[in-house]
Amino acid sequence: MRPSFSRSVRPRAPPIPRPRLPRSNFSARAFLRLIGQYVDTRRDAALYLSAIARRDASFTGSALFAFKLNWQTVLFLGYGDNRALSEQETLERSDRQFFLKLSYALQR
């Protein structure tokens, strides 16, 4: 007879919706990708020992554009935007990023 072990059951968090539009190929050399993620967390303050915020929310969005200059070189241009819930219950920008990357292969 096998001994029975009790497992502690942890509540699972619901999945976070992350809409990801299909990659848009403008041509064989260029594409655009957009991603957005919204997270809204609500808590029951009576379940915590210390003071916590009853609600947190955030939104993260990003865009990536790529252009293939030749068969070995690709230029990437991107933008990212992060927003957090303020005390006025609005999503306000917490930070943003721009980037530019040139990827190439070296030959001997």
VENRANOR-V407373 format. One record per residue. RES is the residue in one letter. BURIAL is b if it has 9 or more other C-alpha atoms within 8 Angstrom, else e. Layout:
BEGIN
RES|BURIAL  RES|BURIAL
END
This chain:
BEGIN
M|e  R|e  P|e  S|e  F|e  S|e  R|e  S|e  V|e  R|e  P|e  R|e  A|e  P|e  P|e  I|e  P|e  R|e  P|e  R|e  L|e  P|e  R|e  S|e  N|e  F|e  S|e  A|e  R|b  A|b  F|b  L|b  R|b  L|b  I|b  G|b  Q|b  Y|b  V|b  D|e  T|e  R|e  R|e  D|e  A|b  A|e  L|e  Y|e  L|e  S|e  A|e  I|e  A|e  R|e  R|e  D|b  A|b  S|b  F|b  T|b  G|b  S|b  A|b  L|b  F|b  A|b  F|b  K|b  L|b  N|e  W|e  Q|b  T|b  V|b  L|b  F|b  L|b  G|b  Y|b  G|b  D|b  N|b  R|b  A|b  L|b  S|e  E|e  Q|e  E|e  T|e  L|b  E|e  R|b  S|e  D|e  R|b  Q|e  F|e  F|e  L|e  K|e  L|e  S|b  Y|e  A|e  L|e  Q|e  R|e
END
